[in-house]
Amino acid sequence: MATPLKATVQTVDGDSVTIKLEDGQTFRIPATACEGTPKSGLEVRVIAAVLGSEDAGRQSMAQHILNQLLGSKHA
Protein backbone atom coordinates (compact mmCIF):
# COMPACT_ATOMS: atom_id res chain seq x y z
CA MET A 1 0.00 0.00 0.00
CA ALA A 2 1.38 3.41 -0.97
CA THR A 3 1.85 5.86 1.89
CA PRO A 4 0.41 9.31 1.12
CA LEU A 5 2.76 12.24 1.64
CA LYS A 6 1.67 14.91 4.12
CA ALA A 7 1.68 18.40 2.66
CA THR A 8 0.22 21.87 3.11
CA VAL A 9 -1.39 24.22 0.62
CA GLN A 10 0.93 27.23 0.52
CA THR A 11 -0.93 29.48 -1.92
CA VAL A 12 -3.83 29.44 -4.32
CA ASP A 13 -3.32 31.71 -7.33
CA GLY A 14 -6.34 31.55 -9.59
CA ASP A 15 -6.22 28.15 -11.23
CA SER A 16 -2.89 27.12 -9.67
CA VAL A 17 -2.16 25.65 -6.23
CA THR A 18 1.30 25.61 -4.61
CA ILE A 19 1.81 22.66 -2.27
CA LYS A 20 4.65 22.24 0.23
CA LEU A 21 5.76 18.80 1.40
CA GLU A 22 7.00 18.13 4.94
CA ASP A 23 10.62 18.14 3.72
CA GLY A 24 10.25 21.67 2.31
CA GLN A 25 9.87 20.79 -1.37
CA THR A 26 7.18 22.75 -3.18
CA PHE A 27 5.34 22.17 -6.42
CA ARG A 28 2.40 23.62 -8.32
CA ILE A 29 -0.63 21.78 -9.63
CA PRO A 30 -3.84 22.89 -11.33
CA ALA A 31 -6.63 23.60 -8.84
CA THR A 32 -8.77 21.15 -10.83
CA ALA A 33 -6.42 18.35 -9.67
CA CYS A 34 -7.56 18.89 -6.07
CA GLU A 35 -10.52 17.15 -4.49
CA GLY A 36 -12.42 19.77 -2.54
CA THR A 37 -11.57 23.47 -2.40
CA PRO A 38 -7.89 24.17 -1.75
CA LYS A 39 -7.19 27.02 0.68
CA SER A 40 -3.91 28.37 2.01
CA GLY A 41 -2.82 26.55 5.18
CA LEU A 42 -4.95 23.44 4.64
CA GLU A 43 -3.28 20.07 5.14
CA VAL A 44 -3.46 17.77 2.13
CA ARG A 45 -2.28 14.30 1.18
CA VAL A 46 -0.37 13.51 -2.01
CA ILE A 47 -0.08 10.11 -3.65
CA ALA A 48 1.61 9.34 -6.95
CA ALA A 49 -0.09 6.78 -9.16
CA VAL A 50 1.67 5.19 -12.12
CA LEU A 51 -0.31 5.44 -15.35
CA GLY A 52 -2.78 2.57 -15.39
CA SER A 53 -2.82 2.13 -11.60
CA GLU A 54 -5.05 5.08 -10.73
CA ASP A 55 -7.75 2.83 -9.23
CA ALA A 56 -5.17 1.11 -7.02
CA GLY A 57 -3.94 4.54 -5.93
CA ARG A 58 -7.45 5.62 -4.97
CA GLN A 59 -8.00 2.37 -3.08
CA SER A 60 -4.71 2.84 -1.25
CA MET A 61 -5.66 6.39 -0.25
CA ALA A 62 -9.09 5.24 0.93
CA GLN A 63 -7.51 2.46 3.02
CA HIS A 64 -5.04 4.92 4.57
CA ILE A 65 -7.83 7.35 5.50
CA LEU A 66 -9.97 4.54 6.91
CA ASN A 67 -7.06 3.33 9.05
CA GLN A 68 -6.54 6.86 10.38
CA LEU A 69 -10.23 7.24 11.23
CA LEU A 70 -10.43 3.88 12.97
CA GLY A 71 -7.18 4.54 14.83
CA SER A 72 -8.32 7.95 16.03
CA LYS A 73 -11.58 6.52 17.42
CA HIS A 74 -9.66 3.97 19.48
CA ALA A 75 -7.06 6.41 20.78
Secondary structure as the mmCIF struct_conf table of DSSP 4:
data_model
#
loop_
_struct_conf.conf_type_id
_struct_conf.id
_struct_conf.beg_label_comp_id
_struct_conf.beg_label_asym_id
_struct_conf.beg_label_seq_id
_struct_conf.end_label_comp_id
_struct_conf.end_label_asym_id
_struct_conf.end_label_seq_id
HELX_LH_PP_P HELX_LH_PP_P1 ALA A 2 PRO A 4
STRN STRN1 LEU A 5 ASP A 13
TURN_TY1_P TURN_TY1_P1 GLY A 14 ASP A 15
STRN STRN2 SER A 16 LEU A 21
TURN_TY1_P TURN_TY1_P2 GLU A 22 ASP A 23
BEND BEND1 GLY A 24 GLY A 24
STRN STRN3 THR A 26 PRO A 30
HELX_RH_3T_P HELX_RH_3T_P1 ALA A 31 ALA A 33
BEND BEND2 CYS A 34 GLY A 36
TURN_TY1_P TURN_TY1_P3 SER A 40 GLY A 41
STRN STRN4 GLU A 43 VAL A 46
TURN_TY1_P TURN_TY1_P4 LEU A 51 GLY A 52
HELX_RH_AL_P HELX_RH_AL_P1 GLU A 54 LYS A 73
#
